[in-house]
């Protein structure tokens, strides 16, 4: 279990505090930085403390959300979705340590002139597999998709993920992805459409989700 891993697993070494060169990204909820773990390239995601909350409440909320993220990653991997391999769950330090995947984010891939057709096919298949396992990602942006060297797509950052998802939850997930593509990459409407078609082709429950997506778009 994750709590046991937090007690027994060796520490990662994310570099000296304040070393901004190692930081990959920082948001309101977490800091993500490069590290090494047992000699392997790794990524550390550390959740940020909210000082306006009571410490006991903050600790409880952070632990709950961190464990939910870990469960989503583990269940996604079991369903065949490519995600970073988990190396360490460190609850006391509010962090998870995971594999650093090779490749480029879909955001970098698109801006670098990558093949939109192959990206759409792989991304749609990955999200379909995720949804068919009853999981929604919650933040399907092109920064949270990694195009691997073999052309497949891995999904990153399950911080807003949830399980036991309904058809409407999945439709909202697709809508977020649709809007994220178009707002970040103007002129990629054809790639978005192809991604959704790939999703329909690969998902066993696509038609129920598709009907909900129509209603979500009208809100």
URFEN-V240224 format. One record per residue. N is the residue number from 1. RES is the residue in three letters. PSI is psi in whole degrees, -180 to 180 (* if undefined). D_LAST is the distance of its C-alpha to the last C-alpha in Angstrom with 1 decimal. Layout:
BEGIN
n->N res->RES psi->PSI d_last->D_LAST
n->N res->RES psi->PSI d_last->D_LAST
END
This chain:
BEGIN
n->1 res->UNK psi->157 d_last->40.8
n->2 res->UNK psi->-37 d_last->39.2
n->3 res->UNK psi->-38 d_last->41.3
n->4 res->UNK psi->-39 d_last->44.4
n->5 res->UNK psi->-38 d_last->43.4
n->6 res->UNK psi->-31 d_last->42.9
n->7 res->UNK psi->-34 d_last->46.5
n->8 res->UNK psi->-27 d_last->48.3
n->9 res->UNK psi->149 d_last->46.8
n->10 res->UNK psi->157 d_last->48.3
n->11 res->UNK psi->150 d_last->46.7
n->12 res->UNK psi->166 d_last->44.9
n->13 res->UNK psi->89 d_last->46.0
n->14 res->UNK psi->7 d_last->43.2
n->15 res->UNK psi->170 d_last->45.6
n->16 res->UNK psi->145 d_last->46.9
n->17 res->UNK psi->138 d_last->44.5
n->18 res->UNK psi->4 d_last->43.1
n->19 res->UNK psi->91 d_last->43.8
n->20 res->UNK psi->-18 d_last->40.8
n->21 res->UNK psi->-25 d_last->41.9
n->22 res->UNK psi->-11 d_last->40.8
n->23 res->UNK psi->126 d_last->37.3
n->24 res->UNK psi->-41 d_last->34.6
n->25 res->UNK psi->156 d_last->31.6
n->26 res->UNK psi->130 d_last->30.8
n->27 res->UNK psi->-165 d_last->27.7
n->28 res->UNK psi->-26 d_last->27.0
n->29 res->UNK psi->-24 d_last->27.7
n->30 res->UNK psi->159 d_last->30.4
n->31 res->UNK psi->135 d_last->33.0
n->32 res->UNK psi->128 d_last->33.7
n->33 res->UNK psi->158 d_last->37.2
n->34 res->UNK psi->153 d_last->39.6
n->35 res->UNK psi->-179 d_last->42.5
n->36 res->UNK psi->147 d_last->45.2
n->37 res->UNK psi->113 d_last->45.6
n->38 res->UNK psi->41 d_last->48.9
n->39 res->UNK psi->1 d_last->49.5
n->40 res->UNK psi->145 d_last->46.2
n->41 res->UNK psi->137 d_last->43.5
n->42 res->UNK psi->171 d_last->40.6
n->43 res->UNK psi->135 d_last->37.5
n->44 res->UNK psi->127 d_last->37.3
n->45 res->UNK psi->117 d_last->34.0
n->46 res->UNK psi->122 d_last->34.8
n->47 res->UNK psi->141 d_last->32.4
n->48 res->UNK psi->136 d_last->32.9
n->49 res->UNK psi->141 d_last->34.2
n->50 res->UNK psi->107 d_last->32.4
n->51 res->UNK psi->-19 d_last->35.3
n->52 res->UNK psi->-11 d_last->33.4
n->53 res->UNK psi->151 d_last->33.2
n->54 res->UNK psi->140 d_last->36.2
n->55 res->UNK psi->-43 d_last->37.8
n->56 res->UNK psi->-42 d_last->37.8
n->57 res->UNK psi->-42 d_last->34.1
n->58 res->UNK psi->-46 d_last->33.4
n->59 res->UNK psi->-42 d_last->35.6
n->60 res->UNK psi->-44 d_last->34.0
n->61 res->UNK psi->-44 d_last->30.4
n->62 res->UNK psi->-44 d_last->31.5
n->63 res->UNK psi->-42 d_last->33.5
n->64 res->UNK psi->-45 d_last->30.8
n->65 res->UNK psi->-37 d_last->28.2
n->66 res->UNK psi->-45 d_last->31.0
n->67 res->UNK psi->-35 d_last->32.0
n->68 res->UNK psi->-41 d_last->28.5
n->69 res->UNK psi->-44 d_last->28.3
n->70 res->UNK psi->-44 d_last->31.7
n->71 res->UNK psi->-41 d_last->30.9
n->72 res->UNK psi->-42 d_last->27.9
n->73 res->UNK psi->-45 d_last->30.2
n->74 res->UNK psi->-45 d_last->33.0
n->75 res->UNK psi->-37 d_last->31.0
n->76 res->UNK psi->-46 d_last->29.3
n->77 res->UNK psi->-39 d_last->32.8
n->78 res->UNK psi->-27 d_last->34.1
n->79 res->UNK psi->0 d_last->31.5
n->80 res->UNK psi->8 d_last->32.8
n->81 res->UNK psi->132 d_last->30.1
n->82 res->UNK psi->120 d_last->32.1
n->83 res->UNK psi->163 d_last->31.7
n->84 res->UNK psi->138 d_last->34.4
n->85 res->UNK psi->133 d_last->37.2
n->86 res->UNK psi->131 d_last->37.5
n->87 res->UNK psi->-36 d_last->40.9
n->88 res->UNK psi->136 d_last->40.7
n->89 res->UNK psi->115 d_last->38.6
n->90 res->UNK psi->87 d_last->40.1
n->91 res->UNK psi->-45 d_last->38.7
n->92 res->UNK psi->-33 d_last->41.2
n->93 res->UNK psi->6 d_last->40.3
n->94 res->UNK psi->41 d_last->36.6
n->95 res->UNK psi->157 d_last->36.5
n->96 res->UNK psi->145 d_last->36.2
n->97 res->UNK psi->131 d_last->38.4
n->98 res->UNK psi->169 d_last->37.4
n->99 res->UNK psi->141 d_last->38.5
n->100 res->UNK psi->111 d_last->38.0
n->101 res->UNK psi->146 d_last->36.7
n->102 res->UNK psi->160 d_last->38.2
n->103 res->UNK psi->-159 d_last->36.3
n->104 res->UNK psi->149 d_last->33.6
n->105 res->UNK psi->157 d_last->30.0
n->106 res->UNK psi->-32 d_last->27.7
n->107 res->UNK psi->-48 d_last->27.1
n->108 res->UNK psi->-40 d_last->30.9
n->109 res->UNK psi->-46 d_last->31.2
n->110 res->UNK psi->-46 d_last->28.9
n->111 res->UNK psi->-21 d_last->30.4
n->112 res->UNK psi->5 d_last->33.8
n->113 res->UNK psi->23 d_last->33.3
n->114 res->UNK psi->163 d_last->32.9
n->115 res->UNK psi->109 d_last->32.3
n->116 res->UNK psi->-33 d_last->28.6
n->117 res->UNK psi->-46 d_last->29.2
n->118 res->UNK psi->-35 d_last->30.9
n->119 res->UNK psi->-46 d_last->28.4
n->120 res->UNK psi->-45 d_last->25.5
n->121 res->UNK psi->-47 d_last->27.6
n->122 res->UNK psi->-41 d_last->28.6
n->123 res->UNK psi->-44 d_last->25.2
n->124 res->UNK psi->-41 d_last->23.5
n->125 res->UNK psi->-40 d_last->26.4
n->126 res->UNK psi->-45 d_last->26.4
n->127 res->UNK psi->-37 d_last->22.7
n->128 res->UNK psi->-44 d_last->23.3
n->129 res->UNK psi->-40 d_last->26.4
n->130 res->UNK psi->-51 d_last->24.7
n->131 res->UNK psi->-37 d_last->22.0
n->132 res->UNK psi->-18 d_last->24.7
n->133 res->UNK psi->3 d_last->26.5
n->134 res->UNK psi->21 d_last->23.7
n->135 res->UNK psi->139 d_last->22.9
n->136 res->UNK psi->148 d_last->19.8
n->137 res->UNK psi->-45 d_last->20.6
n->138 res->UNK psi->-17 d_last->17.9
n->139 res->UNK psi->61 d_last->18.8
n->140 res->UNK psi->71 d_last->19.3
n->141 res->UNK psi->169 d_last->20.4
n->142 res->UNK psi->-13 d_last->23.4
n->143 res->UNK psi->-19 d_last->25.5
n->144 res->UNK psi->16 d_last->25.1
n->145 res->UNK psi->133 d_last->26.3
n->146 res->UNK psi->123 d_last->30.1
n->147 res->UNK psi->114 d_last->31.8
n->148 res->UNK psi->164 d_last->35.1
n->149 res->UNK psi->-28 d_last->38.3
n->150 res->UNK psi->3 d_last->38.2
n->151 res->UNK psi->-10 d_last->34.8
n->152 res->UNK psi->167 d_last->32.8
n->153 res->UNK psi->129 d_last->29.9
n->154 res->UNK psi->152 d_last->30.0
n->155 res->UNK psi->136 d_last->27.1
n->156 res->UNK psi->161 d_last->27.8
n->157 res->UNK psi->84 d_last->26.7
n->158 res->UNK psi->28 d_last->25.3
n->159 res->UNK psi->-24 d_last->25.1
n->160 res->UNK psi->13 d_last->21.5
n->161 res->UNK psi->158 d_last->22.2
n->162 res->UNK psi->162 d_last->22.2
n->163 res->UNK psi->174 d_last->23.7
n->164 res->UNK psi->46 d_last->23.3
n->165 res->UNK psi->143 d_last->19.8
n->166 res->UNK psi->171 d_last->17.8
n->167 res->UNK psi->-36 d_last->16.1
n->168 res->UNK psi->-39 d_last->12.7
n->169 res->UNK psi->-43 d_last->14.3
n->170 res->UNK psi->-37 d_last->15.5
n->171 res->UNK psi->-41 d_last->12.4
n->172 res->UNK psi->-40 d_last->10.9
n->173 res->UNK psi->-44 d_last->14.4
n->174 res->UNK psi->-38 d_last->14.3
n->175 res->UNK psi->-41 d_last->11.1
n->176 res->UNK psi->-44 d_last->13.0
n->177 res->UNK psi->-45 d_last->16.0
n->178 res->UNK psi->-49 d_last->14.7
n->179 res->UNK psi->-37 d_last->13.6
n->180 res->UNK psi->-42 d_last->16.8
n->181 res->UNK psi->-52 d_last->18.9
n->182 res->UNK psi->-39 d_last->17.8
n->183 res->UNK psi->-35 d_last->18.0
n->184 res->UNK psi->-31 d_last->21.3
n->185 res->UNK psi->77 d_last->22.9
n->186 res->UNK psi->141 d_last->22.1
n->187 res->UNK psi->8 d_last->23.3
n->188 res->UNK psi->25 d_last->22.6
n->189 res->UNK psi->-37 d_last->20.1
n->190 res->UNK psi->-36 d_last->22.8
n->191 res->UNK psi->-41 d_last->23.3
n->192 res->UNK psi->-48 d_last->19.6
n->193 res->UNK psi->-41 d_last->19.7
n->194 res->UNK psi->-34 d_last->23.1
n->195 res->UNK psi->-44 d_last->21.9
n->196 res->UNK psi->-37 d_last->19.3
n->197 res->UNK psi->-39 d_last->22.0
n->198 res->UNK psi->-41 d_last->24.4
n->199 res->UNK psi->-48 d_last->22.1
n->200 res->UNK psi->-38 d_last->21.9
n->201 res->UNK psi->-29 d_last->25.7
n->202 res->UNK psi->-18 d_last->26.5
n->203 res->UNK psi->134 d_last->24.3
n->204 res->UNK psi->-21 d_last->25.7
n->205 res->UNK psi->27 d_last->22.4
n->206 res->UNK psi->-38 d_last->20.3
n->207 res->UNK psi->-38 d_last->19.4
n->208 res->UNK psi->-40 d_last->17.8
n->209 res->UNK psi->-39 d_last->15.7
n->210 res->UNK psi->-41 d_last->14.9
n->211 res->UNK psi->-40 d_last->13.6
n->212 res->UNK psi->-36 d_last->11.2
n->213 res->UNK psi->-38 d_last->10.2
n->214 res->UNK psi->-44 d_last->9.3
n->215 res->UNK psi->-38 d_last->6.8
n->216 res->UNK psi->-41 d_last->5.5
n->217 res->UNK psi->-27 d_last->5.6
n->218 res->UNK psi->-8 d_last->3.8
n->219 res->UNK psi->* d_last->0.0
END
